[in-house]
Each structure stands twice: as structure tokens, then as C-alpha cells.
């Protein structure tokens, strides 16, 4: 995953549900012609994914959050 995708993932992780919904609506409206969202297959996490999730659970830095309004400012959503 490249740095910008990691930043996006991190920002979404700390968003409240209302902000995440706004972002999802933006994505689905902005990229409506780029993809058929219903055709994207769901997959089960592989061994790498499971290891990454376990590391997140154990890493205290992954449990520090910033307020949603600050994340929105960083992303230019407010």
C-alpha cells in the first residue's frame, strides 16, 4: 500500500460514522462511472491481513486517535 492510501485508511479509521458516510457518498458520487461498486468481490482476509490486524491490536500507537473535526481538516472536508 502506498503512503497516500495509508493516510486515507488512517483517516477513515478515526472518523465517526457520520463523516465516514459523507466520504462514502463522495466516493460513490465522484467515481460513479469509474467502477460498478456492486461488482467488486468481497474476499476473506488472507494470512498477511490477519497478521497485520493482530499487529494493530498489539501496537499502542494504533490506539491513539485524533478528533473527527481535526481529521476532516486534514482531509479538507471541513
C-alpha positions in Angstrom: 0.0 0.0 0.0 1.4 3.4 -0.9 1.7 6.4 1.5 -1.4 8.2 0.3 -3.6 5.1 0.6 -2.2 4.5 4.2 -3.1 8.1 5.1 -6.6 7.6 3.7 -7.0 4.4 5.6 -5.8 6.0 8.8 -8.2 8.9 8.4 -11.2 6.7 7.8 -10.3 4.7 10.8 -10.6 7.7 13.1 -13.8 9.1 11.5 -17.1 8.9 13.2 -19.9 7.2 11.3 -21.4 10.4 10.0 -18.1 11.6 8.5 -17.4 8.2 7.0 -20.9 8.2 5.4 -20.1 11.6 3.9 -16.8 10.3 2.5 -18.5 7.2 1.1 -21.2 9.3 -0.6 -18.4 11.5 -2.1 -16.6 8.4 -3.4 -19.7 6.8 -4.9 -20.8 10.1 -6.5 -17.4 11.2 -7.7 -16.4 7.8 -9.2 -19.8 6.6 -10.4 -18.5 5.9 -13.9 -15.2 4.5 -12.8 -16.5 1.3 -11.2 -19.5 -0.7 -10.6 -19.3 -0.9 -6.8 -21.6 -3.9 -6.7 -19.3 -5.9 -8.9 -16.3 -5.6 -6.5 -15.9 -9.1 -4.9 -15.6 -9.5 -1.2 -12.8 -11.6 0.0 -11.8 -13.2 3.2 -8.6 -11.8 4.9 -5.5 -13.8 4.0 -2.6 -14.7 6.3 -0.9 -11.3 5.7 -4.2 -9.4 6.5 -4.7 -11.4 9.7 -1.1 -10.8 10.8 -1.5 -7.0 10.1 -4.7 -6.9 12.1 -3.1 -8.7 15.0 -0.1 -6.3 15.0 -2.6 -3.4 15.0 -4.3 -4.8 18.1 -0.9 -5.1 19.9 0.6 -1.7 18.8 -0.3 1.0 21.3 0.3 3.7 18.6 -2.6 2.2 16.7 -5.0 3.1 19.5 -4.3 6.9 19.5 -6.9 8.9 17.8 -7.4 12.5 16.8 -10.8 14.2 16.9 -13.0 13.8 13.8 -13.0 17.5 13.2 -9.2 17.5 13.0 -9.2 14.6 10.6 -11.8 16.4 8.5 -9.5 19.5 8.4 -6.5 17.3 7.4 -8.6 15.8 4.6 -10.0 19.1 3.5 -13.6 18.0 4.3 -14.4 21.0 6.5 
